[in-house]
């Protein structure tokens, strides 16, 4: 459920904040062993006000492992917090998701050699592969989201499936700002805004994620159709300096401020 605030007589819906805890597992795996435990990190993120926990079970298990995901599902159902499992559209991942039944599943493209998820899913070109997976996930009650670029043909293709949500990849926007290329960032931001309008009009819930930071989150959080932000690397990295509670609190403050001013 999204919180709402009345500002100047108008009700504003605030985006939920999903915290991706993958990189707690990255630090753990750098040494082997059990510390730091991403499930303990998820618990701390929930205490700090995360609306949901996101975790990506990659095919190479480079951060989150199968047992982490099982323990995350147990934690989230205990705490009544949604678990959003990110996964590639493979038979192995489909079977794991069907067994675990997370609240949400975000289908992402995955290449073994990439450092992180680069680019969105080609829904239009992969309908035959995706539709049966989406159907199977719907049947066990998981809410399916497709991680796509904000381009018309991919949004329209997503709307032809039974997925309820699209998550727009904000990586290109974030990278343009990292390069100080404000003109390129503005073009991508316009595409994200237009994409959000179109997806909403087609009945899809809109989420945003990837590369979001304190410095770049406001224009994304301000997009009125956006119902959820999924943020990981920056929050976990910033927690080293200011703690998880402060990092989550500040991200939420910036998102709320952007949506309400
Ligand atoms: N959303 C999706 C679908 C992702 O794949 C990722 C990265 O795993 C994120 C959000 C979070 O991105 P970041 O770690 O850059 O905040």
Boltz pocket constraint, residues with backbone or C-beta under 6 A from the ligand:
constraints:
  - pocket:
      binder: B
      contacts: [[A, 20], [A, 22], [A, 56], [A, 86], [A, 106], [A, 108], [A, 116], [A, 117], [A, 147], [A, 167], [A, 208], [A, 209], [A, 210], [A, 211], [A, 212], [A, 230], [A, 231], [A, 232], [A, 233], [A, 234]]
      max_distance: 6.0
